[in-house]
């Protein structure tokens, strides 16, 4: 039995959609949901007010599918931060989540209002912010601990190279491939631990948004 290539499978899917007006419409609505959320999250000057206006302009019959894929795109962008610059991105994720929460009337007035901190979605993002800070602090602590733990090994390398070259050699941990491997292995363990916590909050948010 011949195994179909990825291209053949993709073409078959395209053909099945092309002949079905409802599938075509749904495909466009899915793209709209992804595009609306992507634009809001990644365009610097985008606002919750403009997102509300665009969502409100979509016919009510189509809004459920669009909203679903806005939420899916939002979920994909909840991930561990690389640095303190995460604050702005997290703020947008929070604003979008508050806007999409059930029983929230989609209009510009709601987008402009300050959501009470007692709001479950708001509370969840407070937890997420704390988790992000804890993760970044843990990375810094892990880096310092790794340097201390690796210091004797690095000193041996310095002494060996000094004997070989006849010159004083000073190495920085970040320049040593073995240290980088050691650090990345420990970072991976830390990341796995925090990913579990992130997934837990992501699951809670999905439940809140419905």
C-alpha positions in Angstrom: 0.0 0.0 0.0 1.5 3.3 -1.1 1.8 6.0 1.6 0.4 9.4 0.5 2.7 12.3 0.6 2.0 15.4 2.8 1.4 17.3 -0.4 -1.2 14.8 -1.7 -3.0 14.9 1.7 -3.0 18.7 1.7 -4.4 18.8 -1.8 -7.2 16.3 -0.9 -8.1 18.5 2.0 -8.2 21.6 -0.2 -10.4 19.8 -2.8 -12.8 18.7 -0.1 -13.1 22.3 1.2 -13.3 23.8 -2.3 -16.5 21.9 -3.1 -18.3 22.7 0.2 -19.5 26.4 0.7 -20.0 25.8 4.4 -16.4 24.5 4.9 -15.1 27.4 2.9 -17.0 29.8 5.1 -15.8 28.1 8.3 -12.2 28.1 7.0 -12.5 31.9 6.5 -13.9 32.4 10.0 -11.2 30.3 11.5 -8.6 32.5 9.7 -10.4 35.6 10.9 -10.2 34.5 14.5 -6.5 33.7 14.3 -5.8 37.0 12.5 -7.8 39.2 14.9 -6.0 37.8 17.9 -2.6 37.7 16.2 -2.9 41.3 15.2 -4.0 42.4 18.6 -1.1 40.6 20.3 1.7 41.5 18.0 0.9 45.0 16.6 2.3 47.6 18.9 -0.5 50.1 18.5 -3.4 47.7 18.6 -5.9 48.2 21.5 -8.6 46.2 23.3 -11.1 48.8 22.1 -10.2 48.1 18.4 -10.4 44.4 19.0 -13.8 44.7 20.6 -15.0 46.8 17.6 -13.8 44.2 15.1 -15.3 41.3 17.0 -18.6 43.2 17.4 -18.7 43.8 13.6 -18.8 40.1 12.9 -22.4 38.7 12.6 -23.5 37.0 15.8 -24.0 33.7 13.9 -20.3 33.6 13.0 -18.9 35.0 16.2 -18.8 31.7 18.1 -16.3 30.1 15.7 -14.3 33.3 15.4 -14.1 33.6 19.2 -13.1 29.9 19.5 -10.1 30.4 17.3 -9.2 33.7 18.9 -9.0 31.8 22.2 -6.9 29.0 20.6 -4.4 31.6 19.3 -4.3 33.3 22.7 -3.6 29.9 24.4 -0.7 29.3 22.0 0.9 32.5 23.1 0.9 31.8 26.8 4.4 30.5 27.3 7.4 30.9 29.6 9.1 34.4 29.3 12.7 35.0 28.1 13.2 38.2 30.0 11.3 41.0 31.9 9.9 42.4 28.6 7.1 39.8 29.0 5.0 42.4 30.9 3.6 44.1 27.8 2.7 40.8 26.1 1.1 39.5 29.3 -0.9 42.7 29.6 -2.4 42.1 26.1 -3.1 38.5 26.8 -5.0 39.6 30.0 -7.0 42.3 28.2 -8.0 39.9 25.4 -9.0 37.2 27.9 -11.1 39.6 29.9 -12.8 40.7 26.7 -13.5 37.2 25.6 -14.8 35.9 29.0 -18.4 34.6 29.0 -21.1 37.1 30.0 -18.9 40.0 28.8 -20.7 42.2 26.4 -18.5 42.8 23.4 -18.4 46.6 23.0 -16.0 49.4 23.2 -17.3 50.6 26.6 -16.4 47.2 28.1 -13.0 47.3 26.5 -12.3 50.7 28.1 -13.5 49.7 31.6 -11.1 48.6 34.3 -11.9 45.0 35.2 -12.1 44.4 39.0 -9.3 42.4 40.5 -11.9 40.0 41.9 -12.6 38.9 38.3 -11.5 35.2 38.0 -9.7 35.9 34.7 -7.9 38.8 36.3 -7.0 36.7 39.3 -5.6 34.0 37.0 -3.3 36.5 35.3 -2.0 37.8 38.6 -1.0 34.2 39.3 0.6 33.9 35.9 2.6 37.1 36.4 3.8 35.8 39.7 4.8 32.5 38.1 6.7 34.3 35.3 8.6 36.3 37.8 9.4 33.2 39.8 10.6 31.5 36.7 13.0 34.3 35.7 14.3 34.5 39.2 14.9 30.8 39.3 16.8 31.0 36.0 19.1 33.6 37.5 19.6 31.6 40.7 20.3 28.5 38.6 22.9 30.3 36.5 24.8 31.4 39.6 24.6 28.0 41.2 25.8 26.4 38.0 28.8 28.8 37.8 29.8 27.9 41.4 29.4 24.2 40.8 31.4 24.3 37.6 34.1 26.6 38.9 36.6 23.8 40.0 36.3 22.2 36.5 36.9 25.5 34.8 39.9 26.2 37.0 41.4 22.9 35.9 40.9 23.8 32.3 42.6 27.2 32.8 45.6 25.6 34.5 45.9 23.0 31.7 45.7 25.7 29.0 48.2 27.9 30.9 50.7 25.0 31.0 50.2 24.3 27.3 50.5 27.9 26.1 52.9 29.2 28.7 50.6 32.1 29.3 48.0 32.9 31.9 44.6 31.8 30.6 41.3 33.1 32.1 38.1 31.5 31.0 34.6 32.7 31.4 31.9 30.0 31.9 29.8 31.3 29.1 32.8 30.6 26.7 33.1 27.0 27.7 31.0 24.5 25.6 30.9 22.0 28.4 29.5 24.6 30.8 26.9 25.6 28.2 25.7 22.0 27.9 25.6 21.6 31.7 23.6 24.9 32.0 21.2 24.0 29.2 20.5 20.6 30.7 19.6 22.3 34.0 17.6 24.9 32.3 15.6 22.2 30.6 14.7 20.6 33.9 13.6 23.9 35.3 11.6 24.7 32.2 9.8 21.3 32.4 8.8 22.0 36.0 7.4 25.4 35.2 5.7 24.2 32.0 3.5 22.0 34.1 2.4 25.0 36.2 1.8 27.0 33.0 -0.3 24.3 31.5 -2.3 24.1 34.7 -3.1 27.9 34.5 -3.7 27.6 30.7 -6.3 24.8 31.4 -8.0 26.9 34.0 -8.2 29.9 31.6 -9.6 27.7 28.9 -12.3 26.6 31.4 -13.0 30.2 32.4 -13.3 31.4 28.7 -15.6 28.4 27.8 
